[in-house]
Amino acid sequence: MTFEGMFYAGGMSHPAPHRDPQGSGCADGGDEEFLPPVPDAVDLVLESATMLAVFAAERLRRIEAMRHEALAPILGRGAGAVEMAERSIRLELSAGMRITEYAAGRLLMQADALVNRYPSALDALSGARITEKHAEIFVDLVDQVTPELRADVVERAVALAETEPVGTFRRGLRDLIARLESRTLEERHAAALGGRRVVVESGADGMGLLMLHGPQVELHAIFGRATAMAKAIKGSPGETRTLDQIRADVVADLLIDGTTAHLPAAASGIRAAVVVTVPVLSLLDDEAAAAGDPPVVEGVGPVPLSRARELCGGEAKWMRVLTHPETAVVLSVGRDRYAPPAALQKLVKWRADRCMGPGCGVPASRCEVDHQIRWADQGETALENHAPLCKGHHLVKDNTDWVVTQVPGSGGALEWISPTGRRYVVQPERKVPVFRSARAGDASNAPF
Ligand SMILES: [Zn+2]
């Protein structure tokens, strides 16, 4: 999902009295009178955020200069000498800034990376086109990319950081890196799979953490099923536990007793649901698979092809979305294809992948499908009138002064106009699905 801040792109030059709630027109186009810019309260907050970014970039430059200066005299000496010098610098920085040595070490690492390896990202921070948090995520993720691929990633990662809010940026960059590295995804996944384990960590007050380190698809399936059961239980009369508490109890009950028999009837029979999207030829042909996009699991990201083949091999609990390898047009969503509205809901969620609120990361499977124009107001049950929204964003849309509309002809983009008139457009993750007619045997009459 992509996200554009449309209004503020013009900076402070838009006078507040001219703020156009439709975000469509340029109110001062042929306007005779001149009004000096009058920043509103939101402008003032954004201005201070801009200053923070500028100062953050400057601080990183100075930290790197300090490190460089301290390391200069010992250049050419052994690794031991360099290590001691770096420890000394870290202590100096942490004592001076009154932060932990760990935090100081992070700053030194970020400064080194941005100044020496990713100057374009540092420029973006200096220009307040990205935040310090974006820069941090950038370094953490791009540093892990194999050096041969790094040049490919950097430029696109900067562009992504300049347009996306933090959460969307992190996901987008992870996806981008995974796509580029998908050729080796299979081997890396197989190697990582060897490290699966369950760990109990003791905490305070008689509490602790149970951690399952395993393949993401299964983890999401476990969490999704526990959530669905917890929601069913939460609806029962007299239930006072929070969703978090019920979910924890459900997982504990299932693992200790191995049964759901003692759970309320509403919670039994719930199975995990995972949506897996696969370019159709990938299932048949290794060459086609290597050339196309990797298979993707909703809310998880790319998965190894062998895993996708397993998931598509007939397990009823997986919803399969097969796409044309070149056009990404949906070929099939499985058996529900001609049975709206369930199929329509699936399509709407599949298209968006996530809540269509600005910057939101809630997976579509946990969202409500909203009628933008309500049924009562002649809204149609059609792809053009639906988008998934998480509970929180659904509430904001229905109960506040935010105005939300689907951009006509955009293939599912949502326009959010804030109460102060700022306009944000949230793009769905995927192209508008269009079914090809049954007789179509080739791609030539695909709509795009
Ligand atoms: Zn949301």
Residues whose N, C-alpha, C, O or C-beta is under 5 A from the ligand:
A	BS01	ZN	C355 G357 C360 V362 C390 H393
